[in-house]
Amino acid sequence: MDININWMDLSLMILPTIVYGFIFYILYLIIECMRKYLRNNNSVKNTVIGKRKLSEILKQHRNNKKFTQEFVAESIGVTRQAVSKWENGSCEPSTTNLLALAKLYNITVDQLLNGNDN
């Protein structure tokens, strides 16, 4: 019994299977990464310091001093929109801006981050 194997035909049948397998594996890895990201999402919106969000603390200190967002922005050298984003939780101030905010509100950075007024 003589079986002739045409390696070219065989490779044309196996190659697409390998390519599709590779594509499915890459898709699987992407989906797993996305699931892990969503499960462990420590995004800015979920940042909580103590029992309160940083955005709430920033807004409370500004309101306690009866400052406008525009005044705070001009005082520390950022835009009003930046202060608004910090207060609605869509982003956080940098360390430099946290230091400037604490100085502006006449409190320590620890007091600012922990939300206490002591």
C-alpha positions as CSV (number, residue, x, y, z in Angstrom):
1,M,0.0,0.0,0.0
2,D,1.6,3.2,-1.2
3,I,0.3,6.5,0.1
4,N,1.5,9.6,-1.5
5,I,1.4,12.6,0.7
6,N,1.3,15.9,-1.0
7,W,2.9,18.2,1.6
8,M,1.8,21.3,-0.2
9,D,-1.8,20.4,0.0
10,L,-1.4,19.4,3.6
11,S,0.3,22.7,4.5
12,L,-2.5,24.7,2.8
13,M,-5.0,22.9,5.0
14,I,-3.1,23.3,8.3
15,L,-1.9,26.9,7.8
16,P,-5.4,28.5,8.0
17,T,-6.1,26.5,11.1
18,I,-3.0,27.8,12.8
19,V,-3.8,31.4,11.8
20,Y,-7.3,31.2,13.1
21,G,-6.1,29.6,16.3
22,F,-3.7,32.4,16.8
23,I,-6.4,35.0,16.2
24,F,-8.7,33.4,18.6
25,Y,-6.0,33.2,21.2
26,I,-5.2,36.9,20.8
27,L,-8.9,37.7,21.2
28,Y,-9.1,35.5,24.3
29,L,-6.2,37.4,25.8
30,I,-7.7,40.8,25.0
31,I,-11.0,39.8,26.6
32,E,-9.3,38.5,29.7
33,C,-7.4,41.7,30.1
34,M,-10.5,43.8,29.7
35,R,-12.3,41.6,32.3
36,K,-9.5,42.0,34.7
37,Y,-9.4,45.7,34.2
38,L,-13.1,46.1,34.8
39,R,-13.0,43.8,37.8
40,N,-10.1,45.7,39.5
41,N,-11.0,49.1,38.2
42,N,-9.4,51.6,40.6
43,S,-10.2,54.5,38.4
44,V,-10.4,58.1,39.6
45,K,-14.2,57.9,39.9
46,N,-13.8,55.1,42.5
47,T,-11.0,56.7,44.5
48,V,-12.2,56.9,48.1
49,I,-10.1,58.4,50.8
50,G,-11.4,57.2,54.1
51,K,-15.2,57.2,53.8
52,R,-15.4,60.1,51.4
53,K,-14.3,60.7,47.9
54,L,-11.5,63.1,47.2
55,S,-13.8,65.1,44.9
56,E,-16.2,65.6,47.7
57,I,-13.5,66.7,50.1
58,L,-12.1,69.2,47.6
59,K,-15.5,70.7,46.9
60,Q,-16.3,70.9,50.7
61,H,-13.1,72.8,51.4
62,R,-13.7,75.2,48.5
63,N,-17.2,75.9,49.7
64,N,-16.1,76.3,53.3
65,K,-13.8,79.1,52.2
66,K,-16.6,80.5,49.9
67,F,-14.2,80.4,46.9
68,T,-15.4,80.0,43.4
69,Q,-13.9,77.4,41.1
70,E,-12.5,80.3,39.0
71,F,-10.8,81.9,42.0
72,V,-9.2,78.5,43.0
73,A,-8.1,77.9,39.4
74,E,-6.5,81.3,39.1
75,S,-4.8,81.1,42.5
76,I,-3.0,77.8,41.8
77,G,-2.5,78.3,38.0
78,V,-4.9,75.9,36.4
79,T,-8.1,76.2,34.4
80,R,-11.6,76.4,36.0
81,Q,-12.4,73.3,34.0
82,A,-9.6,71.4,35.8
83,V,-11.0,72.4,39.2
84,S,-14.4,71.3,38.0
85,K,-13.1,67.9,36.9
86,W,-11.4,67.4,40.3
87,E,-14.7,68.2,42.1
88,N,-16.9,65.9,39.9
89,G,-14.4,63.1,40.1
90,S,-13.5,62.7,36.5
91,C,-9.8,63.3,37.3
92,E,-7.5,64.0,40.2
93,P,-5.2,66.9,40.9
94,S,-1.4,66.2,40.7
95,T,0.7,66.2,43.8
96,T,1.9,69.7,43.0
97,N,-1.7,70.9,42.7
98,L,-2.7,69.1,46.0
99,L,0.1,71.0,47.8
100,A,-1.1,74.3,46.3
101,L,-4.7,73.6,47.2
102,A,-3.7,72.8,50.8
103,K,-1.8,76.0,51.0
104,L,-4.7,78.0,49.5
105,Y,-7.2,76.4,52.0
106,N,-4.7,77.0,54.8
107,I,-4.6,73.3,55.8
108,T,-2.1,70.5,55.6
109,V,-2.1,68.0,52.8
110,D,-2.9,65.3,55.3
111,Q,-6.0,67.3,56.3
112,L,-7.0,67.7,52.7
113,L,-6.6,64.1,51.8
114,N,-8.2,62.7,55.0
115,G,-11.1,65.2,54.9
116,N,-10.7,66.4,58.4
117,D,-10.6,70.0,59.4
118,N,-8.6,69.6,62.6
